[in-house]
Amino acid sequence: MAVPKRKHSNARSGSRRAHNALTSKPLSACPKCSTTVPTHVVCPSCGYYMGRVVTPSKEEAAAE
């Protein structure tokens, strides 16, 4: 089995991991209530997704 002869330097390890940085999710504004929501996600405040109600909003659920 192959075993490394020398320790890898910190620069070599860091350059190998240069592309592993986390990126933030793209955000868009909800067309109904204007809150920022990740794309392709139901709006948590109003419950809309692609122009229709998917889940009742928090206010409507509390009223029932």
N, C-alpha and C positions, 0 to 999 in steps of 0.2 A: 504494500500500500504506500502511496506517495505521501511524504511528509515534508512540509516546508523547511528549507535549510536555514533561512533567516526570517526574522520578524518583519512584517510589512510596516512601512513607515506610516505616520499619521496622515501625511500628505497623500499617499497612495490610497489609503482607505477613504479619506475625505473626497478625493476626486472620483472614486468609484461611486460614492453615494451622492454625487452632485445633483442627480436628477430625481432623488427620492423626496424632495420637498413637498409638503402638503399644499394644495391649492384650495381656495375657498369656493363654495358653491355659487353659481351665478344667481343673482337675485333679480326679481322683476316686481313691478308694482301691480297690485291687484286692481283690475279695472273697476271694480264695484266700490271698494272701501279705501283704496290707495295705500294699503299697508304693504311693506316689502315682504315678499314670500319667495322661497326658492322655486325655480321653474318646475313645471309639471307636478305641482303639489297642490292639494286642496287648501284654500285659505283658511287658517284656523279661526280668524275672527268672524268672517261672514259665511263660510261654508260653501263658497262658490268655486267651481272649476270649469273652465271653458264655457262660460256663459250660462251655466245652469246650477241649481242648488243640488249639492251632493249630500251634504250633512247639514242638519239644522245648526244655526249659530248658537253661541253660548246663551244669549239673551232669550232666544226662542225655546231652548231646552229648559231653561230655568222657569219659564212661564208655564210650561206644561205640567 
